[in-house]
Each structure stands twice: as C-alpha cells, then as structure tokens.
Amino acid sequence: MRRLAIAVVLVACGRVGFDSSRSAVGSDGAPDDAIGDGPHDALAATCDPVGCAAAGGACVVGGYCLFDCSAGCPAGVTCPSGMACEITCAGTGCGTIHCAAATICNVDCKASRACSAIDCEQATDCYATCEVGQACNGLITSGPGFVDVQCMASQACAGGVDCSTSCGCNVACNIGSCNGIVCPPGCMFGSGCQVGASCDTCPM
C-alpha cells in the first residue's frame, strides 16, 4: 500500500491538473478493482450480491456494488457495509448519499443538483466528483476516513465540504468552484485542502 502522491499546479487560489476521470469505472465499462488515489489503494474491491441487491445496487465486474442513478434516485442511496460502493448521480438527483461503512465510496455527481448531500460516515476511502455547476449543492461531510473531492466547474461544490474529522483530505478547487471548505488542521491549501505530512494521519 502506498501513500497518495499529488502533482499540483497552482492557479490563483485553486488547483488544476487533477484527474477528472477518477471514477472507479474502467474503460471496459466495469469498475476498476481499486481507484488508486487514496492511502488504501490496495484495498480489494469486494461485493456481496445479496447485500448489494438488498441495498438497491448490483454487483459488477471488479467487485463494486454499483448504484446507477443516471435517471435519479430521489429517495437517496445508502451503501452496504463492508464492500466497495459506486454511485453515479444525474437526472432528478440522488437525494442524500450515505456511504455508511463502505470500504470505498465513490460518488460521481454528473448534473446540476445531482447530489443534495454526501455523508462519508465510516467509509475507509470516500471520493466525490462534482462535475458541473451546482452538482454538489449540499454539504459533503467526512467521517474519520480519507476524503478526496474534485470540484470541476464554477460553483460545483456550492454546498461546501467539511472534512475536518477526516484522517486526510484533498479538495481540488478550480477557480470559483468551492464554497465553505473546512479542512483538517494543517491541510488548508489555497481555497481547498491538500494532504501533506502535517495533516495525514490515515493508516497505511
């Protein structure tokens, strides 16, 4: 297992140069078996078909419990515990997303107001990509695990990010994309957050 390595280019108060295609879904349409951006990138992605289906998802090649909310899941999504969880939100939106105790929780918010709130809760690694303006119009809240949020367009993370309780947090802010970012102590970087030696307590 390895620690996160980040190449950063400063632009005003923000950052560019981040991978906008970090979704766990690979080029073959199935999720990869590890996202690879977090401190636990050697975590094996596993999916229990019964538990995943009971939560409303479907196991896919690569070991992820996939929630395809491209048309919307307005009642919200709760990831099943103990497995990797992938959620794609668009359409009428996903309501509140609860990562619960997923090993990996990866949320891709692809449309305006797609993700009204994301709670990373007890997920070991929590990833959110807010692709367009107002995509993440509600608060993204961390638990104790690693958090990585990419705010890709103006006001993409309008609802704010509070990752103050995480063991390590990256929030990538393009100019004008972030609002109300609260980082762990020592992680503030420009208008976002960046994991560094002074603010990384995530276990290897």
MARBA-3410 file (N, C-alpha, C, O; in Angstrom, 1 decimal):
204
0.8,-1.2,0.0,0.0,0.0,0.0,0.9,1.2,0.0,2.0,1.2,0.6 ~ 0.4,2.3,-0.6,1.2,3.5,-0.7,0.4,4.7,-0.4,-0.8,4.7,-0.4 ~ 1.2,5.7,-0.1,0.5,7.0,0.2,0.2,7.7,-1.0,0.7,7.5,-2.1 ~ -0.7,8.7,-0.9,-1.2,9.5,-2.0,0.0,10.4,-2.5,0.6,11.0,-1.7 ~ 0.2,10.4,-3.8,1.1,11.3,-4.4,0.4,12.3,-5.3,-0.4,11.8,-6.2
0.6,13.5,-5.2,-0.2,14.5,-5.9,0.7,15.5,-6.6,1.7,16.0,-6.0 ~ 0.5,15.7,-7.9,1.2,16.8,-8.6,0.2,17.9,-8.7,-0.9,17.8,-9.2 ~ 0.6,19.1,-8.2,-0.2,20.2,-8.1,0.3,21.4,-8.9,1.4,21.7,-8.8 ~ -0.6,22.0,-9.6,-0.3,23.2,-10.3,-1.2,24.3,-9.7,-2.5,24.2,-9.7 ~ -0.7,25.4,-9.2,-1.4,26.5,-8.6,-2.0,27.4,-9.7,-1.3,27.8,-10.6
-3.3,27.7,-9.5,-3.9,28.7,-10.4,-4.7,29.6,-9.4,-5.7,29.2,-8.9 ~ -4.2,30.9,-9.3,-4.9,31.8,-8.3,-5.0,31.1,-7.0,-4.0,30.7,-6.4 ~ -6.2,31.0,-6.5,-6.4,30.3,-5.2,-6.7,28.8,-5.4,-6.9,28.1,-4.4 ~ -6.8,28.4,-6.6,-7.3,27.0,-6.8,-6.2,26.1,-7.4,-5.0,26.4,-7.3 ~ -6.6,25.0,-7.9,-5.7,24.0,-8.4,-6.3,23.4,-9.7,-7.5,23.3,-9.9
-5.4,23.1,-10.6,-5.7,22.4,-11.8,-4.8,21.2,-11.9,-3.8,21.1,-11.1 ~ -5.0,20.3,-12.9,-4.1,19.2,-13.1,-4.6,17.9,-12.4,-3.8,17.0,-12.3 ~ -5.8,17.9,-11.9,-6.3,16.8,-11.3,-7.1,15.9,-12.3,-7.6,16.4,-13.2 ~ -7.1,14.6,-12.0,-7.7,13.7,-12.9,-9.2,13.7,-12.8,-9.8,13.4,-11.8 ~ -9.9,14.2,-13.9,-11.4,14.4,-13.8,-12.1,13.1,-14.1,-13.3,13.0,-14.1
-11.3,12.0,-14.4,-12.0,10.7,-14.7,-11.6,9.7,-13.7,-11.4,8.5,-14.0 ~ -11.6,10.1,-12.4,-11.2,9.3,-11.3,-12.2,8.2,-11.0,-11.9,7.4,-10.1 ~ -13.3,8.2,-11.6,-14.4,7.2,-11.3,-13.8,5.8,-11.3,-12.9,5.5,-12.0 ~ -14.4,5.0,-10.4,-13.9,3.6,-10.4,-14.3,2.8,-11.6,-13.9,1.7,-11.7 ~ -15.1,3.4,-12.5,-15.5,2.6,-13.7,-14.4,2.7,-14.7,-13.9,3.8,-15.0
-13.9,1.5,-15.2,-12.8,1.5,-16.1,-13.2,1.6,-17.5,-14.4,1.8,-17.8 ~ -12.3,1.5,-18.4,-12.5,1.7,-19.8,-13.4,0.6,-20.4,-14.0,0.8,-21.5 ~ -13.5,-0.5,-19.7,-14.4,-1.6,-20.3,-15.8,-1.4,-19.7,-16.7,-2.3,-20.0 ~ -16.1,-0.3,-19.0,-17.4,-0.1,-18.5,-17.7,-0.7,-17.1,-18.7,-0.4,-16.5 ~ -16.7,-1.5,-16.6,-16.9,-2.1,-15.3,-15.9,-1.4,-14.4,-14.8,-0.9,-14.8
-16.3,-1.2,-13.1,-15.4,-0.5,-12.1,-14.1,-1.2,-12.0,-14.0,-2.5,-12.1 ~ -13.0,-0.4,-11.9,-11.7,-1.0,-11.6,-11.7,-1.6,-10.2,-12.6,-1.3,-9.4 ~ -10.7,-2.4,-9.9,-10.7,-3.0,-8.6,-10.0,-2.2,-7.5,-10.0,-2.6,-6.4 ~ -9.5,-1.0,-7.9,-9.1,0.0,-6.9,-9.0,1.3,-7.6,-8.6,1.4,-8.8 ~ -9.4,2.4,-6.9,-9.4,3.7,-7.5,-8.0,4.2,-7.6,-7.6,4.8,-8.6
-7.2,4.0,-6.6,-5.8,4.3,-6.7,-5.4,5.7,-6.3,-4.2,6.0,-6.4 ~ -6.3,6.5,-5.8,-5.9,7.9,-5.4,-5.7,8.0,-3.9,-5.2,9.1,-3.4 ~ -6.1,7.0,-3.1,-6.1,7.2,-1.7,-5.0,6.4,-1.0,-4.3,5.6,-1.6 ~ -4.9,6.5,0.3,-3.8,5.8,1.0,-4.1,4.3,1.2,-3.2,3.6,1.5 ~ -5.3,3.9,0.8,-5.7,2.5,0.9,-5.9,1.9,-0.4,-6.8,1.1,-0.6
-5.2,2.3,-1.5,-5.5,2.0,-2.8,-5.2,0.5,-3.1,-5.5,0.0,-4.2 ~ -4.7,-0.2,-2.2,-4.5,-1.7,-2.4,-5.7,-2.4,-1.8,-5.8,-3.7,-1.8 ~ -6.7,-1.7,-1.3,-7.9,-2.4,-0.8,-8.6,-3.2,-1.9,-8.8,-2.7,-3.0 ~ -8.9,-4.4,-1.6,-9.5,-5.3,-2.6,-11.0,-4.9,-2.7,-11.7,-4.8,-1.6 ~ -11.5,-4.6,-3.9,-12.9,-4.3,-4.0,-13.7,-5.6,-4.0,-13.5,-6.5,-4.9
-14.6,-5.8,-3.1,-15.5,-7.0,-2.9,-16.9,-6.6,-2.9,-17.3,-5.5,-2.4 ~ -17.8,-7.4,-3.4,-19.2,-7.2,-3.4,-20.0,-8.4,-3.1,-19.8,-9.5,-3.7 ~ -20.8,-8.4,-2.1,-21.7,-9.4,-1.7,-23.0,-9.3,-2.5,-23.8,-8.3,-2.3 ~ -23.4,-10.1,-3.4,-24.5,-9.9,-4.3,-25.8,-9.8,-3.5,-26.7,-9.0,-3.9 ~ -26.0,-10.5,-2.4,-27.2,-10.5,-1.7,-27.3,-9.1,-0.9,-28.4,-8.4,-1.0
-26.3,-8.7,-0.3,-26.3,-7.5,0.5,-26.4,-6.3,-0.4,-27.0,-5.3,-0.1 ~ -25.7,-6.3,-1.6,-25.7,-5.2,-2.5,-27.1,-5.1,-3.1,-27.7,-4.0,-3.1 ~ -27.7,-6.2,-3.5,-29.1,-6.1,-4.1,-30.1,-5.6,-3.1,-31.0,-4.9,-3.4 ~ -29.9,-6.0,-1.8,-30.9,-5.6,-0.7,-30.8,-4.1,-0.5,-31.8,-3.5,-0.1 ~ -29.6,-3.5,-0.8,-29.5,-2.0,-0.7,-29.9,-1.3,-1.9,-30.0,-0.1,-1.9
-30.2,-2.0,-3.0,-30.7,-1.4,-4.2,-29.7,-1.3,-5.3,-29.9,-0.7,-6.4 ~ -28.5,-1.9,-5.1,-27.4,-1.9,-6.1,-27.3,-3.2,-6.8,-28.1,-4.1,-6.7 ~ -26.2,-3.3,-7.6,-25.9,-4.6,-8.3,-24.4,-4.7,-8.4,-23.7,-3.8,-8.7 ~ -24.0,-5.9,-8.1,-22.5,-6.2,-8.2,-22.1,-6.2,-9.6,-22.8,-6.8,-10.5 ~ -21.0,-5.6,-9.9,-20.5,-5.6,-11.3,-19.0,-6.1,-11.3,-18.4,-6.3,-10.2
-18.6,-6.4,-12.5,-17.2,-6.9,-12.6,-16.2,-5.9,-12.0,-16.3,-4.7,-12.3 ~ -15.3,-6.4,-11.2,-14.4,-5.6,-10.5,-14.7,-5.5,-9.0,-13.8,-5.0,-8.2 ~ -15.9,-6.0,-8.6,-16.1,-6.2,-7.2,-16.8,-5.0,-6.5,-16.8,-4.9,-5.3 ~ -17.5,-4.1,-7.3,-18.2,-3.0,-6.8,-19.7,-3.2,-6.7,-20.2,-3.9,-7.5 ~ -20.3,-2.6,-5.7,-21.8,-2.5,-5.6,-22.1,-1.2,-6.3,-21.9,-0.2,-5.8
-22.7,-1.3,-7.5,-23.0,-0.2,-8.3,-24.4,0.3,-8.2,-25.4,-0.5,-8.3 ~ -24.6,1.6,-8.0,-25.9,2.2,-8.0,-26.0,3.2,-9.2,-25.4,4.2,-9.2 ~ -26.7,2.8,-10.2,-26.8,3.6,-11.4,-28.0,4.5,-11.2,-29.2,4.1,-11.5 ~ -27.7,5.7,-10.8,-28.8,6.7,-10.6,-28.7,7.8,-11.7,-28.9,9.0,-11.4 ~ -28.4,7.3,-12.9,-28.3,8.3,-14.0,-29.7,9.0,-14.3,-29.7,10.1,-14.9
-30.8,8.3,-13.9,-32.1,8.9,-14.1,-32.5,9.5,-12.7,-33.6,10.1,-12.7 ~ -31.7,9.4,-11.7,-32.1,9.9,-10.4,-32.5,8.8,-9.4,-33.1,7.8,-9.8 ~ -32.1,9.1,-8.1,-32.6,8.2,-7.0,-33.0,9.2,-5.9,-32.3,9.3,-4.9 ~ -34.2,9.8,-6.1,-34.5,10.9,-5.2,-34.7,10.5,-3.7,-34.6,11.4,-2.8 ~ -34.9,9.2,-3.5,-35.0,8.8,-2.1,-33.7,8.7,-1.4,-33.6,8.4,-0.2
-32.6,8.8,-2.1,-31.3,8.7,-1.6,-30.7,7.3,-1.7,-31.4,6.4,-2.2 ~ -29.4,7.2,-1.4,-28.7,5.9,-1.5,-27.9,5.7,-0.2,-27.3,6.6,0.3 ~ -28.0,4.5,0.3,-27.1,4.1,1.4,-26.3,2.9,1.0,-26.8,1.8,0.6 ~ -25.0,3.0,1.0,-24.1,2.0,0.6,-24.1,0.8,1.6,-24.3,1.1,2.8 ~ -24.1,-0.4,1.2,-24.0,-1.6,2.1,-22.6,-1.6,2.8,-21.6,-1.2,2.2
-22.6,-2.1,4.0,-21.3,-2.1,4.7,-20.4,-3.2,4.2,-20.8,-4.2,3.7 ~ -19.1,-2.9,4.4,-18.1,-3.9,4.1,-17.8,-4.2,2.7,-17.1,-5.2,2.4 ~ -18.2,-3.3,1.8,-17.9,-3.6,0.3,-17.7,-2.2,-0.3,-18.0,-1.2,0.2 ~ -17.1,-2.3,-1.5,-16.9,-1.1,-2.3,-18.2,-0.6,-3.0,-18.9,-1.4,-3.5 ~ -18.4,0.7,-3.0,-19.7,1.2,-3.5,-19.4,2.3,-4.5,-18.6,3.2,-4.3
-20.1,2.2,-5.6,-20.0,3.2,-6.7,-21.4,3.8,-7.0,-22.3,3.0,-7.2 ~ -21.5,5.1,-7.0,-22.8,5.8,-7.2,-22.7,6.8,-8.3,-21.8,7.7,-8.2 ~ -23.5,6.7,-9.3,-23.5,7.7,-10.4,-24.8,8.4,-10.4,-25.9,7.8,-10.5 ~ -24.8,9.8,-10.2,-26.0,10.6,-10.0,-26.2,11.6,-11.1,-25.2,12.3,-11.4 ~ -27.4,11.6,-11.6,-27.8,12.6,-12.6,-29.3,12.7,-12.6,-29.9,12.5,-11.5
-29.9,13.1,-13.7,-31.3,13.1,-13.8,-32.0,14.0,-12.7,-31.6,15.2,-12.5 ~ -32.9,13.4,-11.9,-33.6,14.2,-10.9,-32.8,14.2,-9.6,-33.3,14.8,-8.6 ~ -31.6,13.7,-9.6,-30.7,13.8,-8.4,-30.8,12.5,-7.5,-31.7,11.7,-7.7 ~ -29.9,12.5,-6.5,-29.8,11.3,-5.7,-30.2,11.5,-4.2,-30.1,10.6,-3.4 ~ -30.8,12.6,-3.9,-31.1,12.8,-2.5,-29.8,12.8,-1.7,-28.8,13.2,-2.2
-29.9,12.3,-0.4,-28.7,12.2,0.4,-28.1,10.9,0.2,-28.7,9.8,0.2 ~ -26.8,10.9,0.0,-26.0,9.7,-0.2,-25.2,9.4,1.2,-24.5,10.2,1.7 ~ -25.5,8.2,1.7,-24.8,7.8,2.9,-23.8,6.7,2.5,-24.2,5.6,2.0 ~ -22.6,7.0,2.8,-21.5,6.0,2.5,-21.5,4.9,3.5,-21.0,3.8,3.3 ~ -22.0,5.2,4.7,-22.1,4.2,5.8,-20.7,3.6,6.1,-19.8,4.4,6.2
-20.6,2.3,6.1,-19.3,1.6,6.4,-18.8,0.9,5.2,-18.2,-0.2,5.3 ~ -18.9,1.6,4.0,-18.3,1.0,2.8,-16.8,1.0,2.9,-16.2,1.9,3.6 ~ -16.1,0.1,2.2,-14.7,0.2,2.2,-14.2,1.3,1.3,-13.4,2.1,1.7 ~ -14.8,1.4,0.1,-14.6,2.6,-0.8,-15.9,3.1,-1.2,-16.8,2.3,-1.6 ~ -16.1,4.4,-1.1,-17.4,5.0,-1.5,-17.0,6.1,-2.6,-16.3,7.1,-2.3
-17.4,5.8,-3.8,-17.1,6.7,-4.9,-18.4,7.3,-5.5,-19.2,6.5,-6.0 ~ -18.6,8.6,-5.5,-19.8,9.2,-5.9,-19.5,10.2,-7.1,-18.6,11.0,-6.9 ~ -20.1,10.0,-8.2,-19.9,10.9,-9.3,-21.2,11.7,-9.6,-22.3,11.1,-9.9 ~ -21.2,13.0,-9.3,-22.3,13.8,-9.5,-22.2,14.6,-10.8,-21.4,15.5,-11.0 ~ -23.0,14.1,-11.8,-22.8,14.5,-13.2,-23.8,15.6,-13.7,-23.6,16.0,-14.9
-24.7,16.1,-12.9,-25.7,17.1,-13.4,-25.9,18.1,-12.3,-25.6,17.8,-11.1 ~ -26.5,19.2,-12.6,-26.8,20.2,-11.6,-27.7,19.7,-10.6,-28.8,19.1,-10.9 ~ -27.4,19.9,-9.3,-28.2,19.4,-8.2,-28.3,17.9,-8.2,-29.3,17.4,-7.7 ~ -27.3,17.2,-8.7,-27.4,15.8,-8.7,-27.2,15.2,-7.3,-27.8,14.2,-7.0 ~ -26.4,15.8,-6.5,-26.1,15.3,-5.1,-26.4,16.4,-4.1,-25.7,17.3,-3.9
-27.6,16.2,-3.4,-28.0,17.2,-2.4,-27.2,17.1,-1.2,-27.1,18.1,-0.5 ~ -26.6,16.0,-0.8,-25.7,15.9,0.3,-25.0,14.5,0.2,-25.6,13.5,-0.2 ~ -23.7,14.5,0.6,-22.9,13.3,0.7,-22.3,13.2,2.1,-21.6,14.1,2.5 ~ -22.6,12.1,2.8,-22.1,11.8,4.1,-21.1,10.6,4.0,-21.6,9.5,3.8 ~ -19.8,10.9,4.2,-18.8,9.8,4.0,-18.9,8.8,5.2,-18.5,7.7,5.1
-19.4,9.3,6.3,-19.6,8.4,7.5,-18.4,7.6,7.8,-17.3,8.1,8.0 ~ -18.5,6.3,7.9,-17.4,5.4,8.3,-16.7,4.8,7.1,-15.9,3.8,7.3 ~ -16.9,5.3,5.9,-16.1,4.7,4.8,-14.6,4.9,4.9,-14.2,5.9,5.4 ~ -13.9,3.9,4.6,-12.4,3.9,4.7,-11.9,5.0,3.7,-11.1,5.8,4.2 ~ -12.3,5.0,2.5,-11.9,6.0,1.5,-13.2,6.5,0.9,-14.1,5.7,0.5
-13.3,7.8,0.8,-14.5,8.5,0.2,-14.1,9.4,-0.9,-13.3,10.3,-0.6 ~ -14.7,9.3,-2.0,-14.4,10.1,-3.2,-15.7,10.7,-3.7,-16.7,10.1,-3.8 ~ -15.6,12.0,-4.1,-16.7,12.7,-4.7,-16.2,13.5,-5.9,-15.3,14.3,-5.7 ~ -16.8,13.4,-7.0,-16.5,14.2,-8.2,-17.8,15.0,-8.5,-18.8,14.5,-8.8 ~ -17.6,16.4,-8.4,-18.7,17.3,-8.7,-18.4,17.9,-10.1,-17.6,18.8,-10.2
-19.1,17.4,-11.1,-18.6,17.7,-12.5,-19.1,19.0,-13.1,-18.3,19.6,-13.9 ~ -20.3,19.5,-12.7,-20.8,20.7,-13.3,-21.3,21.7,-12.2,-21.3,21.3,-11.0 ~ -21.6,22.9,-12.6,-22.1,23.9,-11.6,-23.3,23.3,-10.8,-24.2,22.8,-11.3 ~ -23.2,23.5,-9.5,-24.2,23.1,-8.5,-24.4,21.6,-8.5,-25.4,21.1,-8.0 ~ -23.5,20.8,-9.0,-23.6,19.3,-9.0,-23.7,18.9,-7.6,-24.5,18.0,-7.2
-22.9,19.4,-6.7,-22.9,19.1,-5.3,-23.4,20.3,-4.5,-22.7,21.1,-3.9 ~ -24.8,20.4,-4.5,-25.4,21.6,-4.0,-25.7,21.5,-2.5,-26.2,22.4,-1.9 ~ -25.4,20.4,-1.9,-25.5,20.1,-0.5,-24.1,19.8,0.1,-23.1,19.6,-0.6 ~ -24.0,19.8,1.4,-22.8,19.6,2.1,-22.2,18.2,1.9,-22.9,17.3,2.0 ~ -20.9,18.2,1.7,-20.2,16.9,1.7,-19.5,16.8,3.1,-18.7,17.7,3.4
-19.8,15.8,3.8,-19.3,15.7,5.2,-18.4,14.4,5.3,-18.8,13.3,4.8 ~ -17.3,14.6,6.0,-16.4,13.4,6.2,-16.7,12.7,7.4,-17.5,13.1,8.3 ~ -16.2,11.5,7.5,-16.1,10.7,8.7,-14.6,10.7,9.1,-13.9,11.7,8.8 ~ -14.1,9.7,9.7,-12.7,9.6,10.1,-11.8,9.2,9.0,-10.6,9.3,9.1 ~ -12.3,8.7,7.9,-11.5,8.1,6.8,-11.0,9.2,5.9,-11.1,10.4,6.1
-10.3,8.7,4.8,-9.7,9.5,3.8,-10.8,10.1,2.9,-11.7,9.4,2.6 ~ -10.6,11.4,2.5,-11.6,12.0,1.7,-10.9,12.7,0.5,-9.9,13.3,0.7 ~ -11.5,12.6,-0.7,-11.0,13.3,-1.8,-12.2,13.8,-2.6,-13.1,13.1,-3.0 ~ -12.2,15.2,-2.8,-13.3,15.8,-3.5,-12.8,16.6,-4.7,-11.8,17.4,-4.5 ~ -13.3,16.4,-5.9,-12.9,17.2,-7.0,-14.1,18.1,-7.4,-15.2,17.6,-7.7
-13.9,19.4,-7.4,-14.9,20.4,-7.8,-14.5,21.0,-9.2,-13.6,21.8,-9.3 ~ -15.2,20.5,-10.2,-14.7,20.6,-11.6,-15.2,21.9,-12.3,-14.6,22.2,-13.4 ~ -16.2,22.6,-11.8,-16.7,23.7,-12.6,-17.1,24.8,-11.6,-17.2,24.6,-10.4 ~ -17.5,26.0,-12.1,-17.9,27.1,-11.2,-19.0,26.7,-10.4,-20.1,26.2,-10.8 ~ -18.9,26.8,-9.0,-19.9,26.5,-8.0,-20.3,25.0,-8.1,-21.4,24.7,-7.7
-19.3,24.2,-8.5,-19.6,22.7,-8.5,-19.8,22.2,-7.1,-20.7,21.3,-6.9 ~ -19.1,22.8,-6.1,-19.2,22.4,-4.7,-19.9,23.5,-3.9,-19.4,23.9,-2.9 ~ -21.0,24.0,-4.4,-21.7,25.1,-3.8,-22.1,24.8,-2.4,-22.3,25.7,-1.6 ~ -22.4,23.5,-2.1,-22.9,23.2,-0.8,-21.8,23.1,0.3,-22.1,23.0,1.5 ~ -20.5,23.2,-0.1,-19.4,23.2,0.8,-18.9,21.8,1.1,-19.6,20.8,0.8
-17.8,21.7,1.7,-17.1,20.5,2.2,-16.6,20.6,3.6,-15.9,21.6,3.9 ~ -17.0,19.7,4.5,-16.5,19.7,5.8,-15.8,18.4,6.0,-16.4,17.4,6.3 ~ -14.5,18.4,5.9,-13.7,17.2,6.1,-12.8,17.3,7.3,-11.7,16.7,7.4 ~ -13.2,18.1,8.3,-12.4,18.4,9.4,-12.2,17.2,10.3,-11.2,17.2,11.1 ~ -13.0,16.2,10.2,-12.8,15.0,11.1,-12.1,13.9,10.4,-11.8,12.8,10.9
-11.7,14.1,9.1,-11.0,13.0,8.3,-9.5,12.9,8.7,-8.9,13.8,9.2 ~ -9.0,11.7,8.5,-7.6,11.5,8.7,-6.7,12.2,7.7,-5.5,12.4,7.9 ~ -7.3,12.5,6.5,-6.6,13.2,5.5,-7.6,13.6,4.4,-8.5,12.8,4.1 ~ -7.4,14.8,3.9,-8.5,15.3,3.0,-7.9,16.1,1.8,-7.0,17.0,2.1 ~ -8.2,15.8,0.6,-8.0,16.6,-0.6,-9.3,17.2,-1.1,-10.2,16.5,-1.3
-9.3,18.5,-1.3,-10.4,19.1,-2.0,-9.8,20.0,-3.1,-9.1,21.0,-2.8 ~ -10.0,19.6,-4.4,-9.4,20.3,-5.5,-10.4,21.3,-6.0,-11.5,21.0,-6.4 ~ -10.0,22.6,-5.9,-10.9,23.7,-6.2,-10.4,24.4,-7.5,-9.3,25.0,-7.4 ~ -11.1,24.3,-8.6,-10.8,25.2,-9.7,-11.4,26.6,-9.3,-12.2,26.7,-8.3 ~ -11.1,27.6,-10.0,-11.4,29.0,-9.7,-13.0,29.1,-9.6,-13.7,28.8,-10.5
-13.4,29.5,-8.4,-14.9,29.7,-8.2,-15.7,28.5,-8.0,-16.9,28.5,-8.0 ~ -15.0,27.3,-7.9,-15.8,26.1,-7.8,-16.2,25.7,-6.4,-17.0,24.8,-6.2 ~ -15.5,26.3,-5.4,-15.7,25.8,-4.0,-16.4,26.9,-3.1,-16.2,28.1,-3.4 ~ -17.0,26.4,-2.1,-17.7,27.3,-1.2,-17.7,26.7,0.2,-18.2,25.5,0.3 ~ -17.2,27.3,1.2,-17.3,26.8,2.6,-16.5,25.6,2.8,-17.1,24.6,3.3
-15.2,25.6,2.5,-14.4,24.4,2.7,-13.8,24.4,4.1,-13.1,25.4,4.5 ~ -14.0,23.3,4.9,-13.4,23.2,6.2,-12.4,22.0,6.1,-12.9,20.8,6.0 ~ -11.1,22.2,6.3,-10.1,21.2,6.2,-9.7,20.7,7.6,-9.9,21.4,8.6 ~ -9.1,19.5,7.7,-8.4,19.1,8.9,-7.3,20.1,9.2,-6.8,20.8,8.3 ~ -6.9,20.3,10.5,-5.8,21.2,10.8,-4.5,20.9,9.9,-4.1,19.8,9.9
-4.0,21.9,9.3,-2.8,21.8,8.5,-3.0,21.4,7.1,-2.0,21.3,6.3 ~ -4.2,21.1,6.7,-4.5,20.7,5.3,-4.9,21.8,4.4,-5.1,21.5,3.2 ~ -5.2,23.0,4.9,-5.7,24.1,4.0,-4.6,24.4,2.9,-3.4,24.5,3.2 ~ -5.1,24.5,1.7,-4.3,24.7,0.5,-5.0,25.6,-0.5,-6.0,25.1,-1.1 ~ -4.6,26.9,-0.6,-5.4,27.8,-1.4,-6.8,27.9,-0.9,-7.1,28.1,0.3
-7.8,27.6,-1.8,-9.2,27.6,-1.4,-9.7,26.2,-1.1,-10.9,26.0,-0.9 ~ -8.8,25.2,-1.1,-9.2,23.8,-0.9,-8.3,23.2,0.2,-7.8,23.9,1.1 ~ -8.2,21.9,0.1,-7.4,21.1,1.1,-6.4,20.2,0.3,-6.7,19.8,-0.8 ~ -5.3,19.9,1.0,-4.3,19.0,0.4,-3.7,18.2,1.5,-3.2,18.7,2.5 ~ -3.7,16.9,1.3,-3.0,16.0,2.3,-1.5,16.3,2.2,-0.9,16.4,1.1
-0.9,16.4,3.4,0.5,16.6,3.5,1.0,15.9,4.8,0.3,15.4,5.6 ~ 2.3,16.0,5.0,2.9,15.3,6.1,2.4,15.9,7.4,2.3,15.2,8.4 ~ 2.0,17.2,7.4,1.5,17.8,8.6,0.0,17.4,9.0,-0.4,17.7,10.1 ~ -0.7,16.9,8.0,-2.1,16.6,8.3,-2.6,15.3,7.8,-3.8,15.1,7.4 ~ -1.7,14.3,7.7,-2.1,13.0,7.2,-1.9,12.0,8.4,-0.7,11.6,8.7
-3.0,11.5,8.9,-2.9,10.5,10.0,-3.6,9.2,9.6,-3.8,8.4,10.4 ~ -3.9,9.1,8.2,-4.5,7.9,7.8,-3.6,6.7,7.9,-2.4,6.8,7.6 ~ -4.1,5.5,8.4,-3.2,4.4,8.5,-2.8,3.9,7.1,-3.5,4.0,6.1 ~ -1.6,3.3,7.0,-1.1,2.7,5.8,-1.9,1.4,5.5,-1.6,0.8,4.4
END
